[in-house]
Amino acid sequence: MTRESVVDFHVINENKDIETLGEYTRDTMMELLDDGEIGFTSGLNEKDFPKQISVDDIDCFAKMKYIPHEDGGPITMYFAKIGISGFLFDPWGLFSEGTQAKDAKHLGKNAWNFRKITQECFKNYLTFLGNRNKAYFNLAEREIRSNAS
């Protein structure tokens, strides 16, 4: 196979919408949202996209929130369940499995809370929740540590 045929075969789509996350685009998200939020849990649905879940459910590990903006377009915010130690929740992890509703007894509050994260971190975390590939979990945690202030 020549180099020209390889280059012609593989084309990178530079016009791809950056706000697309699986089957969820801004337009479809606005139709799906009840109160501006949508939650995600571990696993994939029948279309191989992240499973949706109520944001109030105990097994909601990540969520997206759309806030209307005065310019017309919504602002997208991303959240993930992060522990008091600053690490992401791992539903299959050694020390975090089954503790999503646990209280931190010495602090008097939940051990896992939603914190705002970047879009790149959110995509990596959702990929991890879908396929259990620990590399994406590590990328998401690295993104959190690099953006910590």
Buried (B, 14 or more C-beta within 10 A) or exposed (E): EEEEEEEEEEEEEEEEEEBEBBEBEBEEBEEEBEEBBBBBBBBEEEEEBBBBBBBEEEBBBBBBBBEEEEEEEBEBBBBBBBBEEEBBBBBEBEEBEEBBEEEBEEEEEBBBBBBEBBBEBBBBBBBBBBEBEEEBBEBBBEBBEEEEE
